[in-house]
Amino acid sequence: MTPVSFLDRAAAAHGDRTAVVDGDRRWTYTELHERCRRLAGGLAAIADGRPVAVLAPNTHVLLEANFGVPWAGVPLVAVNTRLSAGEVAYILEHSRASVLVHDPSFDDLVDDALGRVDAPPRRIRAGEEYEALLAGATPSAVAVDDERGLLSINYTSGTTGRPKGVMYHHRGAYLQALAMVGHTGLTPSAVHLWTLPMFHCNGWCFPWAVTAAGGTHVCLPKVDPPEVWRLIREEGVTHLNGAPTVLSMLAYAQEAAPLDGPPVKIATGGAPPSPAILRRMSELGFDVTHLYGLTETFGPVMICDWRPEWNALDAAEQARRKARQGVGNMISCAVRVVTEDGTDVPSDGETVGEIALRGNNVMLGYLAADGGIDAEATAEAVPDGWFRTGDLGVLHPDGYVELRDRSKDVIISGGENIASVEVEQAIADHPAVLEAAVIAVPDERWGEVAAAYVTLKEGASATEAEIIEHVRERLARFKAPKSVTFGELPKTSTGKIQKFVLRDAAWGDAPRIS
């Protein structure tokens, strides 16, 4: 089982139909198949058996890489386009990338990142250089002889200062793609708009899912609400994915107006969509499905599988049901909620435990610096065959899971994970800072954002703007705190900072459901 085989089938069954729309360019499935095989041939000659990294927005280049790189016989590393140069450099070194394909819009970022790498990968710019590689290559495809072999490496910060390389296998991506086809109703008539970054968990495996269904990929480098609305109407978009912030951007755009025809299906994850957004999207003609997943689970591992009997509930109750994280998807094992000793909590909707997952859509493990599996980090995350998510939730009597809190201090802002420890370390590097704590605080646009609480060294001074800029110079801009409060930090008798005191003050009675 390998997800790249879906393109072979699509070319054979739907070769003359439109596969990709990217601006004013269009390719059929026959043409996409040829391009991906040429990419494979070109990369196989220069990759030296090591991973190929791609730094690009949602263009045909990254879409083609999801097929061409595995066909070259090497893993794909899709790099988050919002990272800093230092973070990109770390990923290139840790993954041992041999080639970096990048969009010209990231020239300066790549210049900076490669200058920090001792043995930089070969650099290929999208555009003329990339097209020349394809034109001069012999189409080829390395046969997959182990469906549990390494397909791709996706980096996630988790709760530590260093990103972890999550190792995907061919079998998991193949099955996860089919699960997405089934749960979202993809067919040859589907027109999928790429509002979800393809670098997120390989686009939740939708590059392969849409192709498996023989649908059309509509590329979108940036979520621009007017452009999204234009494409929905002019291209006949039927499906799109994204964080709840994407829903908000569309719902309240000037171009927003009820759609003609069947509802557009939206899968959303990263935070539960608010009842107000769900109502608004329904009024506009969108059918929203709430998903839950992690990088370690190939994206959406749980789905709020809508039961037809819930249609009789009032709108408020329907919104509450839709906000649940749901049940395991069709290729997952039944989701468990467990206590610290690994026993299951009762399904009473009240007893809190940690969400534990198992199934074909769980990672091989975390990548070690030598290219193998980091056995220690992997065993910590999967101590008994069940992946511990670090998320706390309850199990309702109907079997649906609902998140209640996070056991890790991860901030989810607009669907992006921010490790509080990483931001705290960056702040602590400022010469005036004695200590710092970073928590999530509510934000109307992003759901939640990072806020810093800082104690300065005696006699030292720093402004809020200085601290924020200090972090922006070291990390991706979205990770920087949006506010800085100076003063003493609450601590336990042993000197541990009590983040819950800061959180309680920031959130008050408002539930932090993300």
Secondary structure by P-SEA (a helix, b strand, c coil): ccccaaaaaaaaccccccccccccccccaaaaaaaaaaaaaaaaaccccbbbbbbccccaaaaaaacccccccbbbbbccccccaaaaaaaaaaacccbbbbcccaaaaaaaaaaacccccccccccaaaaaaaaaccbbbbbbcccccccbbbbbbccccbbbbbbbcaaaaaaaaaaaaaaacccccbbbbcccccccccccaaaaaaaaabbbbbbbccccaaaaaaaaaccccccccccaaaaaaaaaccccccccccbbbbbbccccccaaaaaaaaaabbbbbbbbbcccccccccccccccccccccaaaaaaaaacccccccccccbbbbccccccccccccbbbbbbbccccccccccccccccaaaaaaaacccccccccbbbbbccccbbbbccccccccccccccccaaaaaaaaaaccccccbbbbbbbbccccbbbbbbbbbcccccccaaaaaaaaaaccccccccccccccbbbbcccccccaaaaaaaacccccccc
